Amino acid sequence: MNKSFFYAICFVVILVVEIIIGIYVRDNFVRPYMGDALVVVLIYCFIRIFIPNGLSQLPLYVLAFACFIEILQYFQLVDVLGISNRILRIALGSTFDLKDMVSYAGGYVFILLGEYSGDCHDGAGSHSYHNG
C-alpha cells in the first residue's frame, strides 16, 4: 500500500474519532487525555501524507509543536490576540495544563511504537521512521 494513502486513511479515521470524542464524550479520561494523545498522532499522520518518507525526527518535532501550543496557552495567546473565532479558539486551546503535555508524550510514544511495529513487519527496516 502506498504510504501516503496509508497515512491519509489513518488521518481521516483519527479525525473522525477526535470529532466523536469532542461531541459525545464527557468524562475525565478519554476526552482530556486520550484526545490530547490522539491529536499528536493526527498531526503526525497529516504531515506524513505529504512527506511519507524521511524526517526520522518528525515524531519529536510534532511533540515539540504540541508542547509549544500548550505553552502558548499558559500565556493565554487566544486572549492576548483577541481571537474570537470559536474553532480557532478550540484548536489553539485556552487553558494550560501540564497533564496535557504528558498526554502529548503518550501520543509521541504511540507514534514510535507504531513506526517500530511497521519496521518489524516490513522486514528490511524500510519504514519511514528510520529512513531520515
C-alpha positions in Angstrom: 0.0 0.0 0.0 1.2 3.5 -0.8 2.5 5.2 2.4 0.8 8.5 1.7 -2.5 6.7 1.2 -2.0 4.8 4.4 -1.3 8.0 6.4 -4.3 9.7 4.7 -6.6 6.8 5.9 -5.1 7.0 9.4 -5.6 10.8 9.4 -9.3 10.5 8.4 -10.0 7.7 10.9 -8.3 9.6 13.8 -10.0 12.8 12.8 -13.4 11.1 13.0 -12.5 9.6 16.4 -11.5 13.0 17.6 -14.7 14.6 16.4 -16.8 11.9 18.1 -14.8 12.3 21.3 -15.3 16.1 21.1 -19.0 15.9 20.5 -20.1 12.9 22.6 -17.6 12.0 25.3 -18.0 13.9 28.6 -15.6 12.1 31.0 -12.5 12.7 33.0 -10.1 10.4 31.0 -10.9 9.8 27.3 -11.7 13.3 26.3 -8.9 15.2 28.1 -6.1 12.6 27.9 -6.8 10.2 25.0 -8.0 13.1 22.9 -4.7 15.0 23.5 -2.6 11.9 22.8 -4.5 11.3 19.6 -4.1 14.9 18.3 -0.3 14.3 18.2 -0.8 11.2 16.1 -3.3 13.1 14.0 -0.8 15.9 13.2 1.9 13.3 12.5 -0.3 11.4 10.1 -1.3 14.6 8.3 2.3 15.6 7.7 3.1 12.1 6.6 0.5 12.3 3.8 2.8 14.8 2.1 6.2 13.6 3.4 5.8 9.8 3.7 9.5 9.1 4.0 12.4 10.6 5.7 12.4 13.1 8.6 13.2 10.5 11.2 12.8 13.1 14.0 9.2 14.0 12.8 7.6 12.4 15.9 9.8 14.6 18.1 9.0 17.7 16.1 5.3 17.1 16.4 5.6 16.6 20.1 7.6 19.8 20.4 4.9 21.6 18.3 2.1 20.3 20.6 4.1 21.4 23.7 4.7 24.8 22.2 1.0 25.3 21.6 0.4 24.3 25.2 3.0 26.8 26.4 1.2 29.5 24.4 -2.0 28.5 26.4 -0.1 29.4 29.6 0.4 32.9 28.2 -3.3 33.0 27.1 -2.4 33.7 23.5 -6.0 33.5 22.2 -7.0 36.3 24.7 -3.9 38.4 24.1 -4.5 38.3 20.3 -8.2 38.8 20.8 -9.1 35.6 18.8 -12.9 35.3 18.9 -13.3 32.5 16.2 -14.7 29.6 18.1 -13.0 26.9 16.0 -9.6 28.6 16.2 -10.0 29.1 20.0 -10.7 25.3 20.3 -7.8 24.4 18.1 -5.3 26.6 20.0 -6.9 26.0 23.4 -7.1 28.4 26.2 -6.2 26.6 29.4 -2.7 25.4 30.2 -2.4 22.1 31.9 0.9 20.2 32.4 -1.0 16.9 32.2 -1.8 17.8 28.5 2.0 17.7 27.8 2.1 14.2 29.4 -0.7 13.2 27.1 1.2 14.6 24.1 4.2 12.5 25.2 1.9 9.4 25.2 0.9 10.2 21.6 4.6 10.5 20.8 5.3 7.1 22.3 2.3 5.7 20.4 3.8 7.0 17.1 7.2 5.5 18.0 5.6 2.1 18.8 3.6 2.2 15.6 6.6 3.1 13.5 8.7 0.4 15.2 6.0 -2.1 14.6 6.0 -1.1 10.9 9.7 -1.7 10.8 9.2 -5.2 12.2 6.5 -6.0 9.6 8.5 -4.5 6.7 11.3 -6.9 7.5 14.1 -4.8 6.0 13.6 -1.8 8.3 12.4 0.3 5.4 9.7 2.2 7.3 9.8 6.0 7.2 10.8 6.5 10.9 14.3 5.1 10.4 14.9 6.5 6.9 15.6 10.1 7.7 
